[in-house]
Amino acid sequence: MTVARASLRCFFQDCLTHADWTVFHELAIRRVEPLPVVLTRDEVARVLGVVREPRFRACLRLIYHCGLRVGEVVRIEVSHIDGPAQRLHVRFAKGGKDRYVPLAPGMLTELRQWWKLHQNPRFLFPSPGRAWKDRSCTLAESMRRATEPMSVSSIQMAFRMARAAAGLKPTATVHTLRHSYATHLLEEGVSIRLISQYLGHESLETTVIYTHLTAVSEAQTRIALATLHRAVST
């Protein structure tokens, strides 16, 4: 319908030069909004478990742990991690808004261990560049000297390879880890308002969609429905 409307407008306004042609001008076309793909906890464990390269493993695990967008994770700097407060400062997020996301102690330990492998003074996930492939320096040394973060495309490729190795559905992407994060937190009873803040959503309505994806919520609903059904059946 969108294409048809644009075609008609182009024909009458551009081809026939009817500048005042306003048919369908006020027509609003509802766009299809499919539910996001969500992995189960076992599937997340499988796909992250097959990642062997430390830089991609640490990056993908952090994406799932904090519900980050891939464009956000590559820009994380060492100074953005607040160890004492156990949280991550996500800066320059979508819409230019900053936010804080909690970090589990175990994740903090993983991030410290990862940083010790390269010790870049600025980036948590520095780009190794091409020098290490030419054997002019080691991978760790190349990352320590890096002045740019890892590319988004390299992380996406690493996930696609892990997805294939884990035998997951081809519709899953790196962003699926973010959807899974929100869904699994809901299943654990975390407030949807808090999850909305952690994801950086402008509106709570954007986060509400995850309530349709939780297996725990569906099970609880079925129990409640059974109770209601019994009440009207006696």
PANU-968279 format. One record per residue (C-alpha): residue number from 1; residue in one letter; x, y, z. Coordinates in pm, 1 decimal. Each point is the difference from the previous one (the first is absolute). Layout:
BEGIN
r papa NUM	mike a	c1 X	c2 Y	c3 Z;
...
! end
This chain:
BEGIN
r papa 1	mike m	c1 0.0	c2 0.0	c3 0.0;
r papa 2	mike t	c1 286.2	c2 236.6	c3 73.9;
r papa 3	mike v	c1 155.5	c2 -63.9	c3 -340.7;
r papa 4	mike a	c1 -335.7	c2 38.3	c3 -174.8;
r papa 5	mike r	c1 -65.8	c2 333.3	c3 168.9;
r papa 6	mike a	c1 346.3	c2 128.9	c3 -88.0;
r papa 7	mike s	c1 -40.1	c2 -116.0	c3 -360.5;
r papa 8	mike l	c1 -333.4	c2 176.1	c3 -42.2;
r papa 9	mike r	c1 134.6	c2 317.5	c3 155.9;
r papa 10	mike c	c1 301.4	c2 -9.3	c3 -230.8;
r papa 11	mike f	c1 -221.3	c2 -58.3	c3 -306.2;
r papa 12	mike f	c1 -243.6	c2 283.1	c3 67.6;
r papa 13	mike q	c1 239.9	c2 255.0	c3 149.5;
r papa 14	mike d	c1 318.5	c2 -60.3	c3 -197.3;
r papa 15	mike c	c1 -115.2	c2 -150.7	c3 -328.0;
r papa 16	mike l	c1 -332.2	c2 184.8	c3 -44.0;
r papa 17	mike t	c1 122.1	c2 304.4	c3 196.1;
r papa 18	mike h	c1 -309.9	c2 17.2	c3 219.2;
r papa 19	mike a	c1 165.4	c2 167.1	c3 293.7;
r papa 20	mike d	c1 -328.4	c2 30.1	c3 185.3;
r papa 21	mike w	c1 -72.4	c2 -374.9	c3 -16.8;
r papa 22	mike t	c1 -58.8	c2 -99.6	c3 362.7;
r papa 23	mike v	c1 -187.4	c2 -329.4	c3 -28.3;
r papa 24	mike f	c1 118.6	c2 -241.3	c3 273.3;
r papa 25	mike h	c1 196.4	c2 286.9	c3 156.5;
r papa 26	mike e	c1 -155.2	c2 -67.3	c3 339.2;
r papa 27	mike l	c1 3.8	c2 -377.6	c3 -38.7;
r papa 28	mike a	c1 190.4	c2 -164.6	c3 285.0;
r papa 29	mike i	c1 131.1	c2 -347.7	c3 -68.8;
r papa 30	mike r	c1 59.1	c2 -222.0	c3 299.3;
r papa 31	mike r	c1 336.2	c2 -173.4	c3 -17.2;
r papa 32	mike v	c1 43.6	c2 -362.0	c3 99.5;
r papa 33	mike e	c1 196.3	c2 -33.6	c3 324.8;
r papa 34	mike p	c1 99.2	c2 -364.8	c3 47.2;
r papa 35	mike l	c1 105.0	c2 -125.4	c3 340.9;
r papa 36	mike p	c1 378.4	c2 -4.2	c3 47.9;
r papa 37	mike v	c1 189.1	c2 -328.2	c3 -5.4;
r papa 38	mike v	c1 96.6	c2 -117.0	c3 349.8;
r papa 39	mike l	c1 234.0	c2 -283.1	c3 95.6;
r papa 40	mike t	c1 -57.4	c2 -226.1	c3 296.6;
r papa 41	mike r	c1 257.5	c2 -0.1	c3 277.5;
r papa 42	mike d	c1 137.5	c2 -331.7	c3 -123.1;
r papa 43	mike e	c1 34.0	c2 139.1	c3 -352.2;
r papa 44	mike v	c1 185.5	c2 306.6	c3 129.1;
r papa 45	mike a	c1 235.2	c2 -225.3	c3 194.2;
r papa 46	mike r	c1 58.9	c2 -212.4	c3 -311.4;
r papa 47	mike v	c1 75.3	c2 285.6	c3 -235.8;
r papa 48	mike l	c1 230.2	c2 178.1	c3 246.2;
r papa 49	mike g	c1 164.7	c2 -329.4	c3 92.7;
r papa 50	mike v	c1 126.6	c2 -67.5	c3 -352.0;
r papa 51	mike v	c1 178.3	c2 336.8	c3 -28.9;
r papa 52	mike r	c1 368.1	c2 -70.7	c3 55.2;
r papa 53	mike e	c1 166.0	c2 329.2	c3 -101.7;
r papa 54	mike p	c1 35.8	c2 192.7	c3 331.4;
r papa 55	mike r	c1 -80.0	c2 344.2	c3 -144.6;
r papa 56	mike f	c1 -324.9	c2 -115.2	c3 -158.9;
r papa 57	mike r	c1 -91.7	c2 -219.1	c3 293.8;
r papa 58	mike a	c1 36.6	c2 286.1	c3 248.3;
r papa 59	mike c	c1 -183.5	c2 241.9	c3 -227.9;
r papa 60	mike l	c1 -299.0	c2 -225.1	c3 -70.3;
r papa 61	mike r	c1 -30.1	c2 -102.4	c3 363.5;
r papa 62	mike l	c1 -10.9	c2 367.2	c3 102.6;
r papa 63	mike i	c1 -265.8	c2 75.9	c3 -261.8;
r papa 64	mike y	c1 -224.6	c2 -266.1	c3 151.4;
r papa 65	mike h	c1 89.3	c2 88.7	c3 358.5;
r papa 66	mike c	c1 -94.2	c2 366.9	c3 -40.7;
r papa 67	mike g	c1 -244.4	c2 -4.8	c3 -290.6;
r papa 68	mike l	c1 226.5	c2 219.1	c3 -211.3;
r papa 69	mike r	c1 -30.6	c2 93.9	c3 -363.4;
r papa 70	mike v	c1 300.5	c2 -108.6	c3 -203.1;
r papa 71	mike g	c1 76.1	c2 362.9	c3 -82.6;
r papa 72	mike e	c1 9.9	c2 78.0	c3 372.5;
r papa 73	mike v	c1 230.0	c2 -281.8	c3 104.0;
r papa 74	mike v	c1 277.5	c2 92.7	c3 -244.2;
r papa 75	mike r	c1 14.8	c2 353.0	c3 141.4;
r papa 76	mike i	c1 45.1	c2 -108.6	c3 361.5;
r papa 77	mike e	c1 312.1	c2 144.4	c3 156.7;
r papa 78	mike v	c1 179.8	c2 -126.1	c3 308.1;
r papa 79	mike s	c1 -104.8	c2 311.4	c3 192.4;
r papa 80	mike h	c1 -367.5	c2 -81.7	c3 -62.4;
r papa 81	mike i	c1 15.7	c2 -294.1	c3 240.5;
r papa 82	mike d	c1 -69.1	c2 92.7	c3 361.0;
r papa 83	mike g	c1 138.8	c2 -292.2	c3 198.9;
r papa 84	mike p	c1 -94.3	c2 115.4	c3 352.0;
r papa 85	mike a	c1 -359.0	c2 77.2	c3 -106.5;
r papa 86	mike q	c1 -11.7	c2 -315.7	c3 -216.9;
r papa 87	mike r	c1 -152.7	c2 171.1	c3 -299.5;
r papa 88	mike l	c1 75.7	c2 99.2	c3 -357.8;
r papa 89	mike h	c1 -40.4	c2 354.2	c3 -128.9;
r papa 90	mike v	c1 -139.9	c2 -31.1	c3 -352.2;
r papa 91	mike r	c1 90.7	c2 322.7	c3 -177.4;
r papa 92	mike f	c1 -102.0	c2 138.5	c3 -339.0;
r papa 93	mike a	c1 -289.4	c2 -244.1	c3 -19.0;
r papa 94	mike k	c1 -285.9	c2 17.0	c3 -250.6;
r papa 95	mike g	c1 -157.7	c2 342.6	c3 7.7;
r papa 96	mike g	c1 309.0	c2 145.0	c3 168.2;
r papa 97	mike k	c1 -114.1	c2 -113.2	c3 344.4;
r papa 98	mike d	c1 229.1	c2 -146.8	c3 265.3;
r papa 99	mike r	c1 -108.7	c2 -270.1	c3 243.1;
r papa 100	mike y	c1 134.8	c2 -227.1	c3 272.9;
r papa 101	mike v	c1 -31.4	c2 -377.7	c3 -9.3;
r papa 102	mike p	c1 75.4	c2 -232.0	c3 295.8;
r papa 103	mike l	c1 286.6	c2 -247.8	c3 -20.2;
r papa 104	mike a	c1 20.5	c2 -326.5	c3 190.8;
r papa 105	mike p	c1 325.2	c2 -56.4	c3 195.4;
r papa 106	mike g	c1 80.3	c2 -298.3	c3 -220.0;
r papa 107	mike m	c1 -29.0	c2 212.8	c3 -314.4;
r papa 108	mike l	c1 230.1	c2 262.1	c3 149.1;
r papa 109	mike t	c1 257.7	c2 -271.3	c3 61.7;
r papa 110	mike e	c1 -30.2	c2 -118.5	c3 -360.3;
r papa 111	mike l	c1 46.4	c2 353.3	c3 -132.7;
r papa 112	mike r	c1 308.2	c2 55.4	c3 216.4;
r papa 113	mike q	c1 151.8	c2 -326.7	c3 -121.0;
r papa 114	mike w	c1 -74.5	c2 95.2	c3 -359.1;
r papa 115	mike w	c1 154.1	c2 347.5	c3 35.8;
r papa 116	mike k	c1 318.7	c2 -147.9	c3 144.1;
r papa 117	mike l	c1 49.4	c2 -187.1	c3 -329.7;
r papa 118	mike h	c1 45.0	c2 322.0	c3 -197.0;
r papa 119	mike q	c1 20.5	c2 288.7	c3 254.1;
r papa 120	mike n	c1 -106.1	c2 266.0	c3 -247.3;
r papa 121	mike p	c1 -8.1	c2 328.4	c3 194.4;
r papa 122	mike r	c1 -331.0	c2 107.4	c3 -151.1;
r papa 123	mike f	c1 -217.5	c2 -262.6	c3 -167.5;
r papa 124	mike l	c1 -143.9	c2 -310.6	c3 160.6;
r papa 125	mike f	c1 -26.3	c2 -165.1	c3 -342.0;
r papa 126	mike p	c1 278.1	c2 149.7	c3 -212.9;
r papa 127	mike s	c1 40.8	c2 -82.4	c3 -366.0;
r papa 128	mike p	c1 294.6	c2 -231.6	c3 -68.1;
r papa 129	mike g	c1 52.0	c2 153.7	c3 -342.3;
r papa 130	mike r	c1 190.1	c2 -190.5	c3 -267.2;
r papa 131	mike a	c1 355.4	c2 19.8	c3 131.4;
r papa 132	mike w	c1 -30.7	c2 -312.7	c3 213.3;
r papa 133	mike k	c1 -107.8	c2 -202.0	c3 -306.4;
r papa 134	mike d	c1 323.8	c2 101.3	c3 -169.7;
r papa 135	mike r	c1 186.8	c2 -138.4	c3 303.9;
r papa 136	mike s	c1 154.7	c2 342.1	c3 59.5;
r papa 137	mike c	c1 -133.8	c2 -18.1	c3 357.0;
r papa 138	mike t	c1 -216.0	c2 -222.4	c3 217.5;
r papa 139	mike l	c1 -376.6	c2 33.6	c3 20.9;
r papa 140	mike a	c1 23.4	c2 123.8	c3 358.8;
r papa 141	mike e	c1 262.4	c2 258.8	c3 -90.0;
r papa 142	mike s	c1 -202.6	c2 119.1	c3 -296.3;
r papa 143	mike m	c1 -307.3	c2 49.2	c3 217.7;
r papa 144	mike r	c1 202.9	c2 178.7	c3 266.8;
r papa 145	mike r	c1 116.0	c2 254.8	c3 -258.4;
r papa 146	mike a	c1 -341.5	c2 33.3	c3 -168.0;
r papa 147	mike t	c1 -156.4	c2 343.2	c3 -36.6;
r papa 148	mike e	c1 -334.0	c2 -127.4	c3 -130.5;
r papa 149	mike p	c1 -258.1	c2 -242.2	c3 143.7;
r papa 150	mike m	c1 -101.4	c2 -331.0	c3 -157.1;
r papa 151	mike s	c1 -232.8	c2 25.8	c3 -296.3;
r papa 152	mike v	c1 -369.7	c2 -81.2	c3 19.6;
r papa 153	mike s	c1 29.3	c2 -227.2	c3 -303.5;
r papa 154	mike s	c1 264.8	c2 -219.0	c3 164.1;
r papa 155	mike i	c1 -227.0	c2 -64.4	c3 298.3;
r papa 156	mike q	c1 -294.9	c2 -74.8	c3 -224.7;
r papa 157	mike m	c1 209.3	c2 -247.7	c3 -199.2;
r papa 158	mike a	c1 121.3	c2 -168.5	c3 317.8;
r papa 159	mike f	c1 -359.7	c2 -44.3	c3 114.6;
r papa 160	mike r	c1 -110.5	c2 -143.5	c3 -334.2;
r papa 161	mike m	c1 276.8	c2 -258.5	c3 18.1;
r papa 162	mike a	c1 -89.3	c2 -85.0	c3 360.0;
r papa 163	mike r	c1 -368.1	c2 -22.9	c3 -91.3;
r papa 164	mike a	c1 77.1	c2 -251.6	c3 -275.3;
r papa 165	mike a	c1 228.7	c2 -202.4	c3 227.9;
r papa 166	mike a	c1 -266.2	c2 -8.7	c3 272.2;
r papa 167	mike g	c1 -272.7	c2 -98.7	c3 -247.8;
r papa 168	mike l	c1 -228.7	c2 291.0	c3 86.6;
r papa 169	mike k	c1 -276.1	c2 154.0	c3 -209.5;
r papa 170	mike p	c1 140.5	c2 212.4	c3 -287.2;
r papa 171	mike t	c1 -222.8	c2 292.2	c3 97.2;
r papa 172	mike a	c1 203.1	c2 58.4	c3 316.4;
r papa 173	mike t	c1 241.5	c2 294.4	c3 -11.7;
r papa 174	mike v	c1 223.9	c2 180.3	c3 245.7;
r papa 175	mike h	c1 -299.5	c2 219.4	c3 85.7;
r papa 176	mike t	c1 -186.1	c2 -317.1	c3 101.2;
r papa 177	mike l	c1 225.5	c2 -12.2	c3 307.6;
r papa 178	mike r	c1 -144.7	c2 336.6	c3 103.7;
r papa 179	mike h	c1 -356.2	c2 -128.6	c3 -41.7;
r papa 180	mike s	c1 89.4	c2 -313.5	c3 195.7;
r papa 181	mike y	c1 149.3	c2 210.0	c3 280.4;
r papa 182	mike a	c1 -325.0	c2 192.2	c3 45.4;
r papa 183	mike t	c1 -215.6	c2 -311.6	c3 -17.7;
r papa 184	mike h	c1 209.7	c2 -196.9	c3 247.3;
r papa 185	mike l	c1 8.0	c2 288.7	c3 249.1;
r papa 186	mike l	c1 -379.0	c2 13.3	c3 -14.2;
r papa 187	mike e	c1 -11.8	c2 -371.4	c3 71.3;
r papa 188	mike e	c1 216.4	c2 60.8	c3 305.8;
r papa 189	mike g	c1 -249.6	c2 254.1	c3 130.1;
r papa 190	mike v	c1 191.5	c2 321.3	c3 -74.9;
r papa 191	mike s	c1 -229.8	c2 301.0	c3 -34.3;
r papa 192	mike i	c1 -88.5	c2 83.4	c3 -358.2;
r papa 193	mike r	c1 62.0	c2 366.3	c3 78.6;
r papa 194	mike l	c1 356.5	c2 -78.2	c3 108.4;
r papa 195	mike i	c1 56.3	c2 -213.0	c3 -309.8;
r papa 196	mike s	c1 -122.7	c2 288.4	c3 -212.5;
r papa 197	mike q	c1 260.7	c2 226.3	c3 161.5;
r papa 198	mike y	c1 275.9	c2 -256.4	c3 -47.1;
r papa 199	mike l	c1 -86.8	c2 -37.1	c3 -369.5;
r papa 200	mike g	c1 -11.8	c2 375.5	c3 -50.7;
r papa 201	mike h	c1 -357.2	c2 0.7	c3 -131.3;
r papa 202	mike e	c1 -166.4	c2 339.7	c3 -22.5;
r papa 203	mike s	c1 -344.5	c2 -147.5	c3 63.3;
r papa 204	mike l	c1 -114.4	c2 -282.2	c3 225.1;
r papa 205	mike e	c1 -224.1	c2 -115.7	c3 -284.4;
r papa 206	mike t	c1 308.3	c2 -110.3	c3 -193.0;
r papa 207	mike t	c1 98.5	c2 -231.8	c3 285.1;
r papa 208	mike v	c1 -347.5	c2 -141.2	c3 58.8;
r papa 209	mike i	c1 37.1	c2 -217.0	c3 -311.6;
r papa 210	mike y	c1 230.2	c2 -231.1	c3 196.7;
r papa 211	mike t	c1 -284.0	c2 -100.3	c3 227.1;
r papa 212	mike h	c1 -137.8	c2 -197.9	c3 -294.6;
r papa 213	mike l	c1 321.7	c2 -197.3	c3 -35.0;
r papa 214	mike t	c1 64.3	c2 -139.9	c3 346.4;
r papa 215	mike a	c1 -70.7	c2 -367.0	c3 54.7;
r papa 216	mike v	c1 -31.9	c2 61.1	c3 374.3;
r papa 217	mike s	c1 -264.6	c2 267.9	c3 -52.3;
r papa 218	mike e	c1 -199.3	c2 -232.0	c3 -225.0;
r papa 219	mike a	c1 18.4	c2 -279.8	c3 255.9;
r papa 220	mike q	c1 -114.9	c2 233.4	c3 277.0;
r papa 221	mike t	c1 -282.0	c2 124.2	c3 -220.4;
r papa 222	mike r	c1 -116.3	c2 -354.6	c3 -69.5;
r papa 223	mike i	c1 -6.2	c2 -73.7	c3 374.7;
r papa 224	mike a	c1 -201.0	c2 317.8	c3 61.8;
r papa 225	mike l	c1 -240.3	c2 -87.6	c3 -282.4;
r papa 226	mike a	c1 -50.1	c2 -348.9	c3 140.8;
r papa 227	mike t	c1 -85.6	c2 153.4	c3 336.7;
r papa 228	mike l	c1 -248.7	c2 238.2	c3 -158.5;
r papa 229	mike h	c1 -149.8	c2 -280.4	c3 -208.1;
r papa 230	mike r	c1 -56.6	c2 -213.6	c3 309.3;
r papa 231	mike a	c1 -165.2	c2 292.4	c3 176.5;
r papa 232	mike v	c1 -265.0	c2 39.7	c3 -270.6;
r papa 233	mike s	c1 -45.6	c2 -372.0	c3 -53.6;
r papa 234	mike t	c1 -118.4	c2 -86.9	c3 351.8;
! end
